[in-house]
């Protein structure tokens, strides 16, 4: 049998396997047991968060031969057929490639016929926001007067592009992004099932790079495991994701703080040659300064750190930098991120940002040193006055008054 990607092998087949969407699974399970399933559902949320998986689990649960059930059995012929994608009564439609009026009209013409094997016909329309205006109008007619044996499940990453008339006829659920800990826990389960050794730092790096998407996390995990050719380690993840080591981020932050422009530019050159993703690098640097602020505000908030490790060197850096400096640097890096989205030369923007941050810090440092020197001189002068007394003002020599002429 050909190799299957991890996100396909470990795709949720039951509601209790869906990670981080309890507000949806609980509602659907209660509706299944009470016989209150709606004729249309709309799942909206970021990519790779389980919208289509939820739709297929609903299709199995409502058509399971043991229904009503909270969970599909995944053993009866109907559940197995839906899992394999061979059920004649469950239709998965990609609206990105079937977005015309004719496709939706075909659905409208065929939906009135009863299912051939299962209890319900289920139409899963992915990326439904890609439908044309005419297709939406054709779908609206079906949603207004649906047959009792049909259920429509719409999935989208851009709900704002769906007409309000469609949304108002569906039960809408917003699928949440996964938290880092949820992604790490799921990957730990998969790696233990695969008998693969791993480091917690490597999993957290993957979870950060996945940006809340379970499918992206498992794809990166698959790639990192293949690259490492054995146990999953930090180096493999850094190479695959294009991220930068924690120690390198600390060195860059130190160089910015100490105004070492030459070292900063040389580091960027090395990263560029190594094929690192500069956009991800700037994002990691933002989170590094965020971690610096957190640890500076609350030294016990070690568990909340995202990108920095609470080593002695990092704690020393936290003590050496002012909070206002971190705020300023984060703002400048954020502006750099915004501009990088619109340019074909991100390296130039990063170099300019680094030079501005370093020069600004140098100018500020010079001003502070000058003020400190003036304060020291004033203190010395006041000390002399206290010891020797205030020097008396020299008496002004009176000028001879001109004599008035008699």
C-alpha positions in Angstrom: 0.0 0.0 0.0 1.3 3.5 -0.9 2.4 5.7 2.0 -0.3 8.1 3.3 0.5 11.5 4.8 0.1 11.8 8.6 -2.8 14.2 8.3 -4.7 11.6 6.2 -3.9 8.7 8.4 -4.9 10.5 11.6 -7.8 12.4 10.3 -10.6 12.5 13.0 -13.2 9.7 12.5 -15.2 10.5 15.6 -16.3 13.6 17.4 -14.1 12.9 20.4 -11.1 12.9 18.1 -11.8 16.5 16.9 -9.3 18.8 18.7 -10.4 22.1 20.2 -13.9 22.3 18.8 -16.0 21.2 21.8 -18.5 24.0 21.2 -19.4 22.4 17.9 -19.2 18.7 18.7 -21.3 19.0 21.8 -24.0 20.9 20.0 -24.1 18.4 17.1 -24.1 15.4 19.4 -27.1 16.7 21.4 -28.9 17.4 18.2 -28.3 13.9 17.0 -29.7 12.3 20.1 -32.7 14.6 20.2 -33.5 14.2 16.5 -33.1 18.0 15.9 -30.6 18.1 13.1 -30.8 21.1 10.9 -31.2 20.8 7.1 -28.1 23.1 6.5 -24.9 23.8 8.4 -22.1 26.4 7.7 -18.6 25.8 9.1 -16.3 28.8 8.8 -12.7 29.1 9.9 -9.1 29.0 8.9 -7.7 26.2 6.8 -6.8 22.9 8.3 -8.9 23.3 11.4 -11.3 20.4 10.8 -14.3 21.8 8.8 -14.5 19.0 6.3 -13.7 16.4 8.9 -16.6 17.5 11.0 -18.8 17.4 8.0 -17.9 13.8 7.2 -18.3 12.7 10.8 -21.8 14.3 10.8 -22.6 12.4 7.6 -21.6 9.1 9.3 -23.3 9.8 12.6 -26.7 10.6 11.0 -26.5 7.7 8.6 -25.0 5.1 11.0 -27.0 1.9 11.1 -27.1 2.2 14.9 -28.5 5.7 14.9 -29.4 7.7 16.9 -25.9 7.8 18.3 -23.5 10.4 19.6 -20.6 8.8 17.8 -20.5 6.9 14.5 -19.6 3.3 15.0 -17.2 3.3 12.0 -17.8 -0.4 11.6 -21.1 -0.7 9.8 -21.2 -0.8 6.0 -22.6 2.8 5.8 -19.9 4.3 8.0 -17.2 2.4 6.2 -18.5 3.6 2.8 -18.6 7.2 3.9 -15.0 6.9 5.3 -13.7 5.5 2.1 -15.6 8.1 0.0 -17.6 5.4 -1.9 -21.1 6.1 -0.5 -23.6 6.9 -3.2 -25.5 9.2 -0.8 -22.7 11.5 0.4 -21.4 14.0 -2.1 -18.2 16.1 -1.6 -18.2 19.0 -3.9 -15.3 21.4 -4.4 -16.9 24.8 -5.1 -13.5 26.2 -6.4 -13.7 24.0 -9.5 -17.5 23.5 -9.6 -18.7 27.0 -9.1 -21.1 27.4 -12.0 -24.9 27.5 -12.1 -25.1 24.2 -14.0 -23.4 22.3 -11.2 -25.8 23.6 -8.6 -28.8 23.1 -10.8 -27.8 19.5 -11.2 -27.7 19.2 -7.4 -31.2 20.8 -7.2 -32.6 18.4 -9.7 -31.2 15.3 -8.1 -31.7 16.2 -4.4 -35.4 15.5 -4.6 -34.8 11.8 -5.2 -34.5 9.7 -2.0 -31.2 8.2 -0.9 -30.4 4.8 -2.3 -28.7 3.2 0.7 -28.3 5.6 3.6 -31.0 7.4 5.6 -30.0 10.8 4.4 -28.4 12.4 1.4 -25.5 14.7 2.6 -24.0 17.3 0.3 -20.7 18.7 1.6 -19.7 21.8 -0.4 -16.2 22.9 0.4 -15.0 26.5 -0.2 -18.6 27.5 -0.8 -17.6 31.2 -1.1 -16.2 30.4 -4.5 -19.7 29.9 -6.0 -20.8 32.5 -8.6 -23.8 34.8 -8.0 -26.0 32.6 -10.2 -24.9 29.5 -8.4 -25.7 31.0 -5.0 -29.2 31.9 -6.3 -29.7 28.4 -7.4 -28.5 27.0 -4.1 -30.8 29.4 -2.2 -33.8 27.9 -3.8 -32.8 24.5 -2.6 -32.1 25.7 0.9 -35.5 27.4 1.1 -37.4 24.2 0.4 -35.1 21.3 1.2 -36.5 17.7 1.1 -36.6 16.0 4.4 -34.0 13.4 3.4 -31.3 15.9 2.5 -28.7 17.8 4.6 -26.3 20.5 3.3 -23.0 21.2 5.0 -21.1 24.2 3.7 -17.5 24.9 4.6 -15.6 28.1 3.9 -12.5 30.1 4.9 -14.1 33.4 3.9 -17.7 33.7 5.3 -17.9 37.4 4.5 -18.1 36.4 0.7 -21.3 34.3 1.3 -24.6 36.1 0.7 -26.5 36.9 3.9 -29.6 35.0 2.5 -27.5 31.8 2.4 -26.1 32.3 5.9 -29.5 33.0 7.4 -30.8 29.6 6.3 -27.9 27.7 7.9 -26.8 26.9 11.4 -23.4 28.6 11.5 -20.4 27.4 13.5 -17.1 29.2 13.7 -14.2 26.7 13.8 -11.4 28.0 16.1 -7.7 28.0 15.5 -5.9 25.4 17.5 -3.7 26.5 20.4 0.0 25.6 20.5 -0.6 23.1 23.4 -3.4 21.4 21.5 -1.2 20.9 18.5 1.7 19.7 20.6 -0.5 17.2 22.4 -1.9 15.8 19.2 1.6 15.4 17.7 2.8 13.7 20.8 0.1 11.1 20.4 0.9 10.5 16.8 4.7 10.2 17.3 4.1 7.8 20.2 1.8 5.7 18.0 4.5 5.7 15.3 7.2 4.9 17.9 9.3 7.9 17.0 11.4 9.8 19.6 11.1 13.5 19.7 12.0 16.6 21.6 9.3 18.9 23.1 11.1 22.0 21.7 10.9 20.6 18.2 7.1 20.0 18.5 6.6 23.6 19.8 8.5 24.9 16.9 6.2 23.0 14.5 3.1 24.2 16.4 4.2 27.8 16.2 4.9 27.5 12.4 1.5 25.9 11.8 -0.3 29.1 12.9 -3.2 27.2 14.5 -3.8 24.7 11.7 -3.8 21.0 12.5 -3.3 20.0 8.9 -0.3 22.3 8.5 1.2 21.0 11.7 0.9 17.4 10.7 2.3 18.2 7.2 5.3 19.9 8.7 5.7 17.0 11.2 5.7 14.5 8.3 8.3 16.6 6.5 10.5 17.0 9.5 10.4 13.3 10.4 11.4 12.4 6.8 14.2 14.9 6.9 15.6 13.7 10.2 15.5 10.1 9.0 14.8 8.8 12.5 14.2 10.6 15.7 12.7 14.1 15.5 15.2 16.8 16.6 15.3 20.6 16.8 17.8 20.9 13.9 15.5 19.1 11.5 12.5 21.3 12.4 14.5 24.5 12.1 15.7 23.4 8.6 12.2 22.4 7.4 10.3 25.4 8.8 13.0 28.0 8.0 13.0 29.2 11.6 16.0 30.5 13.6 17.5 29.0 16.7 16.7 30.6 20.0 20.4 31.3 20.6 20.6 33.1 17.3 17.6 35.3 18.2 19.3 36.2 21.4 22.5 37.1 19.7 20.7 39.3 17.2 18.8 41.0 20.0 22.1 41.7 21.8 23.6 43.1 18.6 20.6 45.4 18.2 20.9 46.5 21.9 24.7 47.1 21.5 24.4 48.9 18.1 26.5 46.3 16.3 25.3 47.1 12.8 28.1 45.2 11.1 27.3 41.9 12.9 23.6 42.3 12.1 24.1 42.7 8.4 26.5 39.8 8.4 24.0 37.7 10.2 21.3 38.5 7.6 23.7 37.6 4.8 24.3 34.2 6.4 20.6 33.6 6.9 19.9 34.5 3.3 22.5 32.0 2.0 21.1 29.3 4.3 17.6 29.8 2.8 15.9 31.0 5.9 12.5 32.6 5.6 13.0 36.3 6.5 9.3 36.8 7.1 9.2 34.0 9.6 12.5 35.4 11.1 11.0 38.8 11.7 7.9 37.1 13.2 10.1 35.0 15.5 12.0 38.2 16.6 8.7 39.9 17.4 7.8 37.0 19.7 11.3 37.0 21.2 10.8 40.7 22.3 7.3 39.8 23.4 8.8 37.1 25.7 11.3 39.6 26.9 8.5 41.9 28.0 6.6 39.1 29.7 9.5 38.0 31.7 10.4 41.5 32.6 6.9 42.2 33.8 6.5 38.8 35.6 9.7 36.8 36.3 7.5 33.8 37.1 5.8 33.7 33.6 8.3 31.2 32.3 5.6 28.9 31.0 4.1 31.6 28.8 7.3 32.1 26.7 6.7 31.3 23.0 10.1 31.8 21.3 12.7 32.3 24.0 14.2 29.8 26.4 14.5 30.9 30.0 18.3 30.5 30.1 20.6 32.5 32.3 21.8 34.4 29.3 18.3 35.4 28.3 17.5 36.5 31.8 20.5 38.7 31.8 19.4 40.2 28.6 15.9 40.9 30.0 17.5 42.8 32.9 19.7 44.8 30.6 17.0 46.2 28.3 14.3 48.7 29.1 10.6 47.9 28.5 10.2 51.1 26.4 12.9 49.9 24.1 11.1 46.6 23.6 7.9 48.4 22.8 9.6 50.6 20.2 11.4 47.6 18.6 8.2 45.6 18.4 6.4 48.5 16.7 9.2 48.9 14.1 9.4 45.2 13.4 5.6 45.1 13.0 5.8 47.9 10.4 8.5 46.0 8.7 6.2 42.9 8.5 3.5 45.0 6.9 5.8 46.4 4.3 7.3 42.9 3.5 3.9 41.7 2.3 4.0 44.3 -0.6 7.6 43.9 -1.7 9.8 41.4 -3.7 12.9 42.4 -1.7 12.2 41.6 2.0 15.9 41.5 2.8 16.3 45.3 2.1 13.4 46.1 4.4 14.9 44.0 7.2 18.3 45.6 6.8 16.7 49.1 6.9 14.7 48.2 10.0 17.8 46.9 11.8 19.9 49.9 10.9 17.1 52.2 12.1 16.7 50.3 15.4 20.5 50.2 16.0 21.0 53.9 15.2 18.0 55.0 17.2 19.3 53.1 20.2 22.7 54.6 19.7 21.3 58.2 19.6 19.1 57.5 22.6 22.1 56.1 24.5 24.2 59.2 23.7 21.5 61.5 24.9 21.1 59.5 28.1 24.9 59.6 28.7 25.0 63.3 28.1 22.2 63.9 30.6 23.9 61.6 33.1 27.1 63.6 32.8 25.3 66.9 33.3 23.6 65.5 36.4 26.9 64.4 37.8 28.4 67.8 37.2 25.5 69.5 39.0 25.8 67.2 41.9 29.5 67.9 42.3 28.8 71.6 42.1 26.1 71.4 44.8 28.4 69.4 47.0 31.1 72.1 46.7 28.6 74.7 47.6 27.5 72.8 50.7 31.2 72.3 51.8 32.6 75.8 51.0 29.4 77.9 51.0 28.0 79.9 48.2 30.6 82.4 46.9 29.7 86.0 47.7 28.9 88.1 44.7 31.6 90.6 44.0 30.5 94.1 44.8 29.9 96.2 41.8 32.3 99.2 41.5 30.3 102.4 41.6 30.8 104.6 38.6 31.6 108.2 39.1 28.6 110.3 38.6 29.2 113.2 36.3 29.1 116.6 38.0 26.2 118.8 37.1 27.1 122.0 35.6 26.4 125.0 37.7 
